[in-house]
Protein backbone atom coordinates (compact mmCIF):
# COMPACT_ATOMS: atom_id res chain seq x y z
CA UNK A 1 0.00 0.00 0.00
CA UNK A 2 1.29 3.50 -0.76
CA UNK A 3 2.00 5.91 2.08
CA UNK A 4 -0.29 8.91 2.70
CA UNK A 5 2.36 11.56 3.24
CA UNK A 6 6.13 11.99 3.43
CA UNK A 7 8.45 13.93 5.73
CA UNK A 8 12.02 14.87 4.84
CA UNK A 9 11.50 15.16 1.08
CA UNK A 10 9.35 17.59 -0.93
CA UNK A 11 7.50 14.67 -2.59
CA UNK A 12 7.51 10.87 -2.96
CA UNK A 13 9.83 11.01 -5.98
CA UNK A 14 12.71 12.90 -4.36
CA UNK A 15 15.58 11.44 -2.33
CA UNK A 16 19.03 12.26 -0.98
CA UNK A 17 20.34 13.55 2.33
CA UNK A 18 18.62 16.79 3.27
CA UNK A 19 16.72 16.53 -0.04
CA UNK A 20 19.99 17.41 -1.82
CA UNK A 21 19.79 20.94 -0.48
CA UNK A 22 20.82 22.89 2.61
CA UNK A 23 19.60 21.52 5.97
CA UNK A 24 16.36 23.03 7.19
CA UNK A 25 13.19 22.26 9.15
CA UNK A 26 11.75 20.01 6.43
CA UNK A 27 14.89 17.97 5.63
CA UNK A 28 16.34 14.78 7.11
CA UNK A 29 19.72 13.03 7.00
CA UNK A 30 19.54 9.36 8.03
CA UNK A 31 16.51 9.36 10.35
CA UNK A 32 16.82 6.31 12.60
CA UNK A 33 14.25 6.70 15.38
CA UNK A 34 10.62 7.75 15.61
CA UNK A 35 8.00 7.81 18.33
CA UNK A 36 4.56 9.20 19.07
CA UNK A 37 5.03 11.98 21.64
CA UNK A 38 1.90 13.33 23.26
CA UNK A 39 -0.38 14.36 20.40
CA UNK A 40 2.61 14.72 18.08
CA UNK A 41 5.78 13.10 16.88
CA UNK A 42 9.51 13.01 17.64
CA UNK A 43 12.13 11.92 15.07
CA UNK A 44 15.82 11.20 15.66
CA UNK A 45 17.53 12.85 12.66
CA UNK A 46 20.83 11.09 13.33
CA UNK A 47 23.27 12.57 10.82
CA UNK A 48 21.95 16.07 11.36
CA UNK A 49 22.68 15.49 15.06
CA UNK A 50 19.26 16.60 16.19
CA UNK A 51 15.78 15.51 17.25
CA UNK A 52 12.76 17.08 15.56
CA UNK A 53 9.47 17.51 17.43
CA UNK A 54 5.96 18.11 16.10
CA UNK A 55 3.35 19.15 18.68
CA UNK A 56 0.63 17.64 16.51
CA UNK A 57 0.85 14.67 14.18
CA UNK A 58 1.45 15.97 10.62
CA UNK A 59 -1.57 15.63 8.37
CA UNK A 60 0.20 16.32 5.08
CA UNK A 61 3.61 16.12 3.41
CA UNK A 62 6.47 18.55 3.94
CA UNK A 63 5.11 19.69 7.31
CA UNK A 64 7.80 21.51 9.36
CA UNK A 65 8.36 20.59 13.02
CA UNK A 66 7.79 22.97 15.93
CA UNK A 67 11.06 22.43 17.83
CA UNK A 68 14.55 21.03 17.39
CA UNK A 69 16.76 19.54 20.11
CA UNK A 70 20.54 19.27 19.87
CA UNK A 71 20.87 22.39 17.71
CA UNK A 72 20.19 26.09 18.19
CA UNK A 73 18.02 26.29 15.07
CA UNK A 74 16.88 24.20 12.10
CA UNK A 75 19.77 25.25 9.86
CA UNK A 76 22.62 24.16 12.17
CA UNK A 77 23.68 20.48 12.01
CA UNK A 78 27.20 20.27 13.51
CA UNK A 79 28.22 17.49 15.90
CA UNK A 80 27.78 18.78 19.48
CA UNK A 81 27.12 22.21 17.94
CA UNK A 82 30.72 22.32 16.72
CA UNK A 83 32.26 21.91 20.18
CA UNK A 84 34.88 19.35 21.21
CA UNK A 85 32.91 18.25 24.27
CA UNK A 86 29.19 17.56 24.64
CA UNK A 87 26.76 19.50 26.79
CA UNK A 88 23.20 19.02 28.01
CA UNK A 89 21.96 20.75 24.85
CA UNK A 90 24.05 18.95 22.19
CA UNK A 91 23.79 15.65 20.30
CA UNK A 92 26.05 13.36 18.28
CA UNK A 93 24.35 10.73 16.12
CA UNK A 94 21.11 10.42 18.12
CA UNK A 95 19.74 7.04 17.02
CA UNK A 96 16.78 6.20 19.22
CA UNK A 97 13.95 8.24 20.70
CA UNK A 98 11.14 7.17 23.01
CA UNK A 99 8.28 8.86 24.83
CA UNK A 100 7.79 7.83 28.46
CA UNK A 101 4.73 9.78 29.53
CA UNK A 102 5.71 13.45 29.38
CA UNK A 103 9.40 12.53 29.37
CA UNK A 104 11.38 12.27 26.13
CA UNK A 105 14.32 9.84 26.17
CA UNK A 106 17.02 10.02 23.46
CA UNK A 107 19.87 7.61 22.73
CA UNK A 108 22.72 10.04 22.04
CA UNK A 109 24.75 7.28 20.43
CA UNK A 110 27.91 9.12 19.36
CA UNK A 111 28.26 10.60 22.84
CA UNK A 112 27.73 7.14 24.40
CA UNK A 113 24.91 8.34 26.61
CA UNK A 114 21.13 8.63 26.99
CA UNK A 115 19.51 12.01 27.60
CA UNK A 116 16.16 12.60 29.30
CA UNK A 117 13.90 15.63 29.10
CA UNK A 118 11.30 15.40 31.88
CA UNK A 119 8.77 17.68 30.16
CA UNK A 120 7.96 18.45 26.52
CA UNK A 121 10.45 21.01 25.15
CA UNK A 122 9.25 24.59 24.92
CA UNK A 123 12.04 26.06 22.80
CA UNK A 124 14.75 25.11 20.31
CA UNK A 125 17.93 23.68 21.80
CA UNK A 126 16.45 23.12 25.24
CA UNK A 127 18.97 21.26 27.46
CA UNK A 128 18.24 17.82 28.85
CA UNK A 129 17.53 17.32 32.55
CA UNK A 130 19.40 14.07 33.10
CA UNK A 131 22.13 11.90 31.52
CA UNK A 132 22.65 8.14 31.71
CA UNK A 133 25.81 6.31 30.65
CA UNK A 134 27.99 9.19 31.83
CA UNK A 135 28.26 10.86 35.23
CA UNK A 136 28.32 14.37 33.69
CA UNK A 137 26.96 16.10 30.62
CA UNK A 138 30.45 17.06 29.41
CA UNK A 139 31.74 13.48 29.15
CA UNK A 140 31.48 11.07 26.20
CA UNK A 141 33.98 8.32 27.07
CA UNK A 142 33.32 4.74 26.03
CA UNK A 143 31.90 2.91 29.06
CA UNK A 144 32.28 6.08 31.09
CA UNK A 145 36.05 5.98 30.75
CA UNK A 146 36.41 2.75 32.72
CA UNK A 147 35.48 -0.92 32.67
CA UNK A 148 31.95 -1.91 31.65
CA UNK A 149 29.54 -1.63 34.57
CA UNK A 150 25.86 -1.12 35.40
CA UNK A 151 26.18 2.62 34.66
CA UNK A 152 28.22 2.64 31.46
CA UNK A 153 27.35 2.43 27.77
CA UNK A 154 29.22 1.93 24.52
CA UNK A 155 26.67 2.29 21.70
CA UNK A 156 23.15 2.97 23.02
CA UNK A 157 20.56 2.70 20.29
CA UNK A 158 16.90 1.81 20.90
CA UNK A 159 14.85 2.75 23.96
CA UNK A 160 11.47 1.57 25.23
CA UNK A 161 9.32 1.66 28.35
CA UNK A 162 8.35 -1.79 29.68
CA UNK A 163 5.70 -1.13 32.29
CA UNK A 164 7.52 1.00 34.87
CA UNK A 165 10.94 -0.10 33.59
CA UNK A 166 13.18 1.82 31.20
CA UNK A 167 15.06 -0.37 28.69
CA UNK A 168 18.04 0.66 26.56
CA UNK A 169 19.64 -1.45 23.83
CA UNK A 170 23.37 -0.96 24.38
CA UNK A 171 24.35 -2.44 21.02
CA UNK A 172 28.10 -1.86 21.41
CA UNK A 173 28.15 -3.89 24.61
CA UNK A 174 25.79 -6.53 23.16
CA UNK A 175 23.27 -6.13 25.96
CA UNK A 176 19.98 -4.63 27.12
CA UNK A 177 20.15 -2.36 30.19
CA UNK A 178 17.02 -2.18 32.35
CA UNK A 179 16.16 0.29 35.10
CA UNK A 180 13.22 -0.77 37.29
CA UNK A 181 11.87 2.79 37.26
CA UNK A 182 12.60 6.00 35.39
CA UNK A 183 15.97 7.19 36.77
CA UNK A 184 15.86 10.35 38.86
CA UNK A 185 19.55 11.27 38.84
CA UNK A 186 22.39 11.39 36.31
CA UNK A 187 24.72 8.40 36.11
CA UNK A 188 22.18 6.06 37.72
CA UNK A 189 23.03 2.36 37.50
CA UNK A 190 20.63 -0.05 35.85
CA UNK A 191 19.20 -2.97 37.84
CA UNK A 192 19.42 -5.75 35.23
CA UNK A 193 21.33 -6.69 32.10
CA UNK A 194 20.08 -9.06 29.38
CA UNK A 195 22.38 -10.66 26.82
CA UNK A 196 25.35 -11.00 29.18
CA UNK A 197 26.00 -13.12 32.25
CA UNK A 198 26.89 -9.99 34.25
CA UNK A 199 27.64 -6.31 33.76
CA UNK A 200 31.38 -6.77 33.20
CA UNK A 201 31.09 -9.00 30.12
CA UNK A 202 30.36 -7.41 26.73
CA UNK A 203 31.41 -9.87 23.98
CA UNK A 204 28.86 -10.76 21.32
CA UNK A 205 27.17 -14.12 21.85
CA UNK A 206 28.99 -14.45 25.15
CA UNK A 207 32.33 -14.69 23.35
CA UNK A 208 31.22 -17.61 21.14
CA UNK A 209 30.39 -17.89 17.45
CA UNK A 210 26.94 -19.46 17.93
CA UNK A 211 24.28 -17.79 20.07
CA UNK A 212 21.93 -19.21 22.67
CA UNK A 213 18.79 -17.98 24.43
CA UNK A 214 20.73 -15.70 26.77
CA UNK A 215 23.09 -13.97 24.33
CA UNK A 216 22.94 -11.05 21.90
CA UNK A 217 24.93 -9.73 18.97
CA UNK A 218 24.48 -6.00 18.33
CA UNK A 219 20.84 -5.56 19.44
CA UNK A 220 19.50 -2.45 17.71
CA UNK A 221 15.72 -2.68 18.24
CA UNK A 222 13.39 -2.84 21.24
CA UNK A 223 9.63 -2.93 21.77
CA UNK A 224 7.42 -3.85 24.70
CA UNK A 225 3.86 -5.14 24.92
CA UNK A 226 2.32 -6.19 28.22
CA UNK A 227 4.55 -8.73 29.95
CA UNK A 228 6.81 -9.19 26.91
CA UNK A 229 9.98 -7.38 25.85
CA UNK A 230 10.87 -8.03 22.19
CA UNK A 231 14.47 -7.49 21.08
CA UNK A 232 15.85 -7.23 17.55
CA UNK A 233 19.04 -9.29 17.89
CA UNK A 234 20.30 -7.64 14.75
CA UNK A 235 23.59 -9.37 13.89
CA UNK A 236 22.06 -12.77 14.70
CA UNK A 237 19.13 -11.99 12.34
CA UNK A 238 16.49 -13.02 14.86
CA UNK A 239 13.97 -11.69 17.40
CA UNK A 240 14.03 -12.69 21.06
CA UNK A 241 11.23 -12.35 23.60
CA UNK A 242 11.68 -12.08 27.36
CA UNK A 243 8.77 -12.46 29.78
CA UNK A 244 8.59 -10.24 32.87
CA UNK A 245 8.44 -13.28 35.15
CA UNK A 246 11.98 -14.20 34.05
CA UNK A 247 13.54 -10.74 34.48
CA UNK A 248 17.03 -11.14 35.93
CA UNK A 249 20.57 -10.42 34.80
CA UNK A 250 21.62 -13.08 32.31
CA UNK A 251 18.07 -14.48 31.96
CA UNK A 252 17.32 -16.58 28.90
CA UNK A 253 14.66 -15.54 26.40
CA UNK A 254 11.48 -17.61 26.22
CA UNK A 255 10.45 -16.76 22.67
CA UNK A 256 12.21 -16.77 19.29
CA UNK A 257 11.43 -15.74 15.71
CA UNK A 258 13.28 -16.01 12.36
CA UNK A 259 15.58 -18.89 13.39
CA UNK A 260 14.73 -22.61 13.84
CA UNK A 261 16.20 -22.68 17.39
CA UNK A 262 18.09 -20.51 19.87
CA UNK A 263 21.48 -21.94 18.84
CA UNK A 264 21.21 -20.89 15.19
CA UNK A 265 21.90 -17.60 13.44
CA UNK A 266 22.38 -16.43 9.85
CA UNK A 267 20.87 -13.93 7.45
CA UNK A 268 17.63 -15.46 6.15
CA UNK A 269 18.74 -18.70 7.81
CA UNK A 270 21.59 -18.87 5.24
CA UNK A 271 19.03 -19.15 2.44
CA UNK A 272 16.60 -17.00 0.46
CA UNK A 273 14.20 -14.54 2.13
CA UNK A 274 10.79 -15.81 3.19
CA UNK A 275 7.92 -14.79 5.44
CA UNK A 276 9.70 -16.40 8.38
CA UNK A 277 13.23 -15.08 7.92
CA UNK A 278 15.04 -11.84 8.69
CA UNK A 279 18.28 -10.20 7.62
CA UNK A 280 19.59 -7.70 10.14
CA UNK A 281 16.31 -6.58 11.77
CA UNK A 282 16.95 -3.01 12.81
CA UNK A 283 13.84 -1.44 14.34
CA UNK A 284 10.67 -2.64 16.08
CA UNK A 285 7.35 -1.01 16.79
CA UNK A 286 4.16 -2.36 18.36
CA UNK A 287 0.73 -0.87 17.73
CA UNK A 288 -2.71 -2.38 18.41
CA UNK A 289 -1.48 -5.95 18.58
CA UNK A 290 0.73 -5.70 15.49
CA UNK A 291 4.52 -5.92 15.42
CA UNK A 292 6.30 -3.96 12.68
CA UNK A 293 9.85 -5.10 11.93
CA UNK A 294 12.31 -3.02 9.92
CA UNK A 295 14.00 -5.92 8.11
CA UNK A 296 16.87 -3.74 6.94
CA UNK A 297 19.02 -6.33 5.14
CA UNK A 298 16.02 -7.40 3.06
CA UNK A 299 14.96 -3.79 2.37
CA UNK A 300 11.42 -4.36 3.64
CA UNK A 301 9.09 -3.93 6.60
CA UNK A 302 7.28 -6.98 7.93
CA UNK A 303 4.02 -6.63 9.87
CA UNK A 304 2.85 -9.54 11.99
CA UNK A 305 0.33 -10.19 14.77
CA UNK A 306 2.05 -10.15 18.15
CA UNK A 307 1.28 -13.19 20.27
CA UNK A 308 3.17 -16.04 21.89
CA UNK A 309 2.70 -18.42 19.00
CA UNK A 310 4.28 -15.97 16.53
CA UNK A 311 7.48 -15.67 18.53
CA UNK A 312 7.57 -19.22 19.80
N, C-alpha and C positions, 0 to 999 in steps of 0.2 A: 504493500500500500504506500502511496506517496505521502510525504509529510505535508503538514498544513502551512507551516511557516519556517523560516530559517533565520538564525542569528549568526552574525560574524561575516556574512557575505551579502552583497546587495541583492542577489537573487539566487535561484537554485542552480544556475549555470556557471557561476563564478567560483573560483577557488584561489588558493595561495595564501601564505601567511599575511595577516593583516590586509586581506583582499588585494594584495599587490600594490598597496598604497601606504601612506604614513599611518602609524597607529592612531587610533581615535576611539571614541565611545562605542562605535558600532563594528569594530574589528576584533579579531581573535588570532592568537598565534599558539597553536597546540593546546586547545582546551582539554583538560584531562579529568575534571571533576565537576559535578553538578548536583544540586539539591534544591528541593522545595524549601523555602525559608519564609515562614509566616504566610502571607498571601502572595508572596513573590518568589523570587528565584535568586540563587547565588551560583556563580560559575568560576571555577579556578582556571584562569587564563595563564597557563604555566609559563610559557616562554615570553610573555609580556610581564611576568613577575608581578601579578596583580590578581585580585578577586573582584569580579563585577557583581553588583547587587541591584536587582529590580524590586521595588516595593510591591508591585503588582505583576502577576504573570503576564508576559507579553501576549497580545492578541493578534499581532501581525508581524510580518518580517521587518528586519532592519530597525527594530525598536531599541533606542539607546537606554542604557541602565541609568539608575538614579545616583549611585555612589560607586566609588572605586576604593579598594583597600590595597595597601602596599605601595601606592604611588600618590603623589600630590595632586595630580590631575589625570585626565584621560589620555593626554598626549605623551606623558613620560612613561618609559618602560625599562629603565635601567635596573640591573641587579642591585638590590638593597639601596635603591635611589642613588646609585653611583658611589656609595661609600664602601670602605674596606671592611667595615664591621656592621653587623645587623643592628637593628633597633626594634622597639615595640611596634613601629609603624612601617617596617620594610619587609619585603618578601624576596625569596630566591627560589624559583621553580616551585611554586605552590601546586601540589598535585591533587590533593583530596580536599573536599569541603563537605561539612555535615552540619545540619541544624539540630540542636538539642534543646528543644523548647525555644526560649528567646535567645539562647547562646548560639554563637556561630563558631565552629571549630575548624581550623585550617591546618592541613599538613604542609608545613613550610619545608619542603623536602631538601632543597639545596642548603638550607641552614640547619638541617638535622634537628628539627624541633617541631612542635605543634603549638599553635597560638590559639587562644580562646578570647573571644569578645563576649562578655556576659549579656549585653543588650544589643539590639539592632543598631548598627552605625547610623550616625546622624550627620556625618560630614565626610568628605573625601579624606583619605589618608589617616583616618582615626586610629590611634594606637591600640594594640591589644591590651587586655587586662592581665593575662596570665600566660606563662610559657611552660611547656613540658619538654623533656629531653635535654634541657639545659637549665642551669641554676640561675642564669641571668639573661636578659634580653640581648646583651652585647657579646654573646658567645655563640659559636657555630661549630665547635669541635666534634669530630666523630666520637660517638659514645661519650660525650661530655668531657673529652680529653683524657679519659682513663679506660679502665677495663669495662667490658659490658656489665651492666647491672640493671636493677629494676627501675632506675630513673632514666637511663641513657637510650639513645636512638642512633641509628646509622642512616636509614633511608625510609622515613615514615611516608606512607602513601595514602591508603584509604582509611576512613574513619566511619564508625557507626555507633549508634546508641543501642544497647541491648538491655531493655528494661531500664534499670537505674544505672547500669554499667556503661562505661565509655571504653570502646575498643579501637585500637590503632594497629594497622598492619605495618609493622616495621620490616619492610621487605629486605633491606640490607642486612639485617640480623636474622632473617628467615624465621620470623616469629610474629605472634599476635600478642600485644600488650593489653591487659585489661585492668581498669580501675573499677572498684566496686561501686563507686559513686563519682559524680563529676568532681574533679579535683578543685580545691579551694585555694591552693597556694602554688607558686611556681616551683618547679623542680620536684614535684610530688612523685613518689615511687608508685608503680603499679602493684596490684595485689597478685596477679597471676600472669603466667606466660604460657602460650600454646605454641607447639611446634618445636620446642626444645625441652630437654629434661630439667633444666634450671636456667637461671638468668645469666649465668656466666658462659654458656655454650651458644654459639651462633652459626655453626657450619650448616650448610644446606643438607637436608635429609640426614641430620644427625652425624654428618661426616662420612656417609656411605653413598654409594651410587644409586641404589634402589631405595625408594621411600617405604614408609609403613604408616599406620593410622595415626601416629603421633608426631610425624615430621612434616616439614614444609620446605619448599624451594622457591624463594622470591614470591611471597604472597602479595599480590597487588590489589585484590578486591575483597570487600566485606559487605555483608548485608545481614540484617537480623529480622526475624519474624517469630513472635511469641517466644517459645522456649528454645528456639534454634538459632545458632549463629552459623551462617554459610560463608565459607572462605574460598576465594579463587586462588588455588595453589598453582600459580601461573606457570612456572617453569616445569612443573610436573604435569601440566595440561589436564587438570582434574579439579573437581569441586569437593570440598570436605564439609561435613556438617557436625557440629558439636551441640549436644543437648545440655541445658542448664544444670541438670542433675549431676553431670559428670565434671563440672567446672573445677579444675585444679591445675596447677602447674604441671606440664608434661602429659596432661590427659590425652587419651586417644579419641579420635573422632568416631562417631557411631555410623555416620552416613557418608556415601561416596557416589559420585557421578562421573561419567566419561572415561572410566577405566574399569576393567573386569574385576579387579581386586585391589586392596590397599597397597600391595607390594609391586604394582606395575605403574609405569609412567610411559610417556611417549606421545608426541604430537599425533593426534588422530589415531592413537593406539598403533603407531607405526604403519598406518595404512591410509586409505582415502577417507576424506571427510564423510560423515553420515549424521543422522539426527542425534546419535548417541555419542559423538566424539567432540573433542575440543582441541584447539591449538592455541596455546597461550591465552587463556581467558584472562581478561584484564580488569573489567569492571562488572559490578553486580548491582542490581536494583530490584526491590520488591514493592509491588503495588497491587492491592486488592487480590491477593492470592496468586499473583503471577510473578515469576522470577525472570528478569531480563539479564542476559549474559552477553557482554561484549566479547565475542570470540575473535580476538584481534588477529591471530595468525591465519584465520580463515576468512577474514574481511567480511564478517557478518554479525548480526545480532540474533540470538536465539531466545525465544520466549516460551516458557514452559510453566505448567501449573506447579505450585510449590506444595508438596506434601511428602510424607515419609517414603512412600513407594517410589517417587521420582528419584530421590537421592539414594535410596537403599540398593 
